[in-house]
Amino acid sequence: MKKFLCVVFAFVIQGTYHSQEAKKILPCYDLTEVLKVEPTLLYKPHLDASKSFGVKILKDSKAVQKYINNGKFHKVSKSGKGYRVQKLDYSRAWMVSKGKLMLERIGARFSKETKGNTFTVSSITRTLEDQCRLRRVNTNASLGISSHNYGNSFDISYVRFDGVLRNNSRLEAALEKVLKYYYDAGRIYYIKERQQSCFHITVKNY
């Protein structure tokens, strides 16, 4: 009887272990379902621009590391002229070179226009797994493919300037003026996201 109970217990333990291992291995998203989500007409140019950099959809950390290792992704500094990057819990401070350069140019131009103010970058490159984690705490996060999944998009808060969370219509207008300058120059697309209080910026492969 004891031998029988030991065998049953062993099977239970083994089953629990394999179940836990499966949870670790299986991704938290269904790529087929993710790809089925149609982008809006406003968002489609962002995805088209993202695909032009030759970066495949970033599924996980290994995918990001691959592009870091081959020199395709470049580290974004925590701060620079005109900008600061907040603590990133659901994204990574790595981008394609034109993305990093454009962020720095936007920051420098904003600093010049405002005589030294800074804006806050709230999100940069996200994997599909990052997006899953984000959706658990933010139901507004994209269900489909995001341009963040390709390493050439970032978000800038329009309610946080100089590290202070507060509406500032003057600095918000100055930031949008800078974004419009680069949009008109054919360098970026941008969307003002009301729910997230940020500008979503996608860099074009100009």
N, C-alpha and C positions, 0 to 999 in steps of 0.2 A: 504493500500500500504506500509506504514511504517512497519507494522507488518510483511508483506511478505519479505521485504528487510532485516529485522532483522533476520528472520529465515534463509534466504539464506546466510547472513553474518556468522551466527552461524555455518552453515554446512561447509562453506569454512574454517573458523578458526579450526573447529574440524578435518576436513580433513587434513589440514596442520599440525596440532599437531600430528595426528596419523602417518602421513608420516614421520615426524621428529623422532617420537618414534621408528618407524620401522628401520630407518637408524641407530639409536643408538643400537638397539637390534641385528639386523642382522650382522653376522660376515662379514668381508671384503674378505673372501676367501670361496671357495667351496671345502669342504674336499674331496668330491668324485673326483673332478678334480685334486686336489693336489695329491691324492693317485695314480692316473693314470700315473703320470710322472715316467718313468722308470729311476733309477739311472744308471750312467755310471759304467763300470766294475771297474774303478779306485775308484769310490766313494762307491760302494756297501759294501765293508768290513767295512767302517765307520758306515753305517746304521746298519749292522748286530751287530757290537760291541755295538752300542748305545742301541739296543733293549734288550741286555743281562742284563741290570741293573734293569729291572722290572719297568721302568718309561714309562707311556703312553705318546703319543704325547701331547706336551704342547700346548693347544689351546689358552689360555688366562692367565691373571694375577691370576685368581682364582685357576687354575691348578697348577701354580707355588707355590702359597701360601699353597696349600694342602700339597705339598711335603716339604715345609719349616716347617709346623706345625707338621708333623709326623717324623721330623728329618732326612729325606732322602736327603734334600739339605742343603748345608753349605755355609756360606757367604765367599766370596773371598775378602781378604783385598785389599785396594786401592794400596798398595805397599808392597813389601817384598824383600828379598835378591835376587837381580838380575832382578827384574821386577817392572813395574808400570802398573796400569790399567788406560787407558784413560777414559774420560767422556763417558759413555755408553748411547747413545740416542736410540739405537734400540736393546739392549740386557740387560741382568740382571746379576749382579755379584753373582750368586748362582750356585753351582754345586753339583754333587754327591761327596761323600768324596774322592774317588779315583781320580776324576778329579781335585779337589782342591789340593790334595797332590802331584799329578804329576806336576801341574803347579809350585808349590813351589820347587819341586825337580829340574825341568828344570831351574828355575831361579837361584837356588843355584849353580848348576853345571856350568851354563853360567857365573855367577859372578866369580867362581873359575878359570874357563878357561881364562877369559879375565881380571883378576885382578881387579874386581870391577865394570865393566860396567853393565848397565841395558837395557833390551828390553821393548817394549811396547805391552801390551795386548790390542787388538782393538775390540774384540767381545767375548762374553761368551755365556750364555744361552738365546735362543730366543724362543718366542711363535710364533704360526702361525700368530697371529695378529701383532706381532712385525715385522714379515717377510713381511706382507702386507705393513706396513708403510715404511719399508726399500725399497721395490720395487718401491714405488712412487718417491724415490729420486735416486735409483740405479737400473737400468734395468738389471744389471748383477746378482742381487740377485736371489737365487734359486726359481724356480717356484714350485718345488716338495717338498717332505719332506727333511729336513736338519738334520744332526746329532746334530746341535745346539738345535733342538726341543726336545732333550731328557736329556739335562743337563750334558753331558760328553764331550763336545767339546769347544774349544776356538781357537781364532786366535791370532797370534803374527806377528806384522809388521816387515818386514825385511828392512824397510827404515827409521825407527825411533828408535834410540838408545840414551840413556841418555837424553831423552826428546827432542831430536833435529831431525827434519825431514830432512834427508840428506842420500844419498847413502853412505854406508860404507862397502866395500867388505870384509874387514878383520872381522868385527863383524858379518856380514851376514854369512860368512863361519863358524865362530865359533858357531853361533846359529844352523846352519844346522848340524854341527858335533855333537852337543849335542842331537839334535832330532834323528839323525841316531843312536846314542848310545842307546837311549831308544826304538827305533824301532827294532833294532837288539836284544834287550833284551826281545822283545815281550810285551812291555808295551803300545805302542801307534801305531797309523797310522798317517801319515802326508802327506799333499799335498802342493806343492808350487803353490800358486795362483798368476799368473802373473798380471791379471787385478786388483786384490785387493792389490797387493804388500804385501802379508802376507802368513804365513804358517798356513794352517788349520790343527789343531791337534785334534784327537779323541782318548780318553783314553780307553783302553781295560779293560774288567772286569777280570783281571788276578788273 
